[in-house]
């Protein structure tokens, strides 16, 4: 039982970044390569964060995010996800997707809030961050499919 508990604590620390090295970012990362994603009937120009440093830095320290743009977080394999807003200055919404590209849940995130926003599902393969309210404004709800997703990063 103790081993299971330690494993769960370690997994949570990895997912939420609590076990991260002491070299945290102090400035925004350069703009990442982009792809076009189809989200329902809408299109998003999307930066792709597909390695650990890119995923950890995300939208930190950026001061704006244009409407119609997003950041896609490509996970290694389907898993429980938890995002937070450490050093993130702008309000965002995040959608958690499964490996088939279906949006399973959508959450609004508060700037600088370090409280993890946990997924309800343990099958999250992607997360998409957009300016807060973009999903609602465009009628995007759980169940909508996202097209054009790259493969997961795991081997």
N, C-alpha and C positions, 0 to 999 in steps of 0.2 A: 504494500500500500504506500509506504514511504517513497519507494522508487517511482511509482506512478505520479505521486504528488510532485516530486522533484522534476520529473519529466514535463508535467504540465506547466510548472512555474518557468522552467527553462524555455519551453516553446512560446509561452506568452511574452517573455522577455525578448526573444528573437523577433517575434512578429511586431511588437510595439516599439522596438528599438532600444529597450532598456539595457540590453547587453552590448550596446554599440561601443566602439572604440572611442577614445577621448579626442579624436580628430573630427569634431562636428563641423559642418560647413559654417562659414561666417558671411557668405555672400551668395547671390543666386548662381545656379549653374548656368552655363551657356545654353542657348536654345538648342534643344535636342532635334534629331532628324524627325521629320513629320510624315504622316500618312493621312489619307482621307478615309474617314469611317462613315458608313451609312448607319444612322440611328433612326429607325423607323423611316419616315419620309424626309428626314433632315440629314445634312452632311456636316461633319465636324473636321476641321483641320487640326490634327492631333499630334502633339509631340509624343514620342515613344520612350518611356523609361523602362528599359529591359535588362538592366544589370543592377546589382545591389547598390552601388554608390548613387546611381541615377534615381532609383526608387527611394532611397533614404533621403535624398535632398529634395526631390519633387519640386514643389512650387515655393519652397522656402525663400524668403527675402524678396520675392518679386512683388512689384507694387501695382501691377495691373494684369488683367487677362481679358483679351478682346472677346466680344460675343462671337460665337461660331468657332471658337478654339477650345482645345481640351488638352489634358495630359492623360495618356494611357499608361497604366502600370501593368506590365506583363509579369505574372508570377511564374515560378518554376514549375509548379504543379498545383492542381486544385487543393485548397486548404481553407481553414478559417482565416479571415482577414480582420485587421484592426488598423484603422488610420487615425491619425491625430494631426494637429495643426501647429506643431512646434515651429516657431519662427516664420509662420505663414501669415502674411499681413492682409490678405484679401479673403472675403467670404466665398466659400466654395460649396458645391454640392458634389457628392460622390455616388456613383452607381457601382454596385458589386455585380459582376457577371459570372456565369458559369463557363465551362470550356466550349459550349456550343454557341456562346455569344448572347445568351438570353440574360436580360437584366433581371436580377432576383430581388434587389432592394435598392432604394435610393435614400440618402441621408443628407441633410444640410449640416455644414461644418462651420464653426465659429473661429474667426481669426485668433491665433495664438493660444487656442484651447488645447491643452495637452492631455485631455481626457480621451482615451481610445474609443473610437466609434466601432464597436464590434459588429461583424456580420452575424446574421442569424443562422447562416448556412456554413457548412464546412467544405463546400464545393466551389469556392470562389477562385477563379482562374485569372480574372482581370478586374481592374478598377479604373473607372474613368472619372476624372475631376474636371468640372466645368465651372464657369461663373455661377454663383449661387442663384437659383431660380430658373436656370436655363431649361432643365428637364420639365419643370411645371409649365413654364411659358410655352414650351413646344409640344405639350401634351404627351410627353414621354413618361410611361409608367412601367412598373415591373411587368414582365412578360414580353416587352418589346425586344426584338432581335437587333444586334449590332453586326454589321457586315464589314468585311475587310480587315478583320483582326489578324495579327501575325501569330505564328505558333508560340506555344509556351516555351519558356527559356530552359526548362529542365532537360536533362539528358535521358 
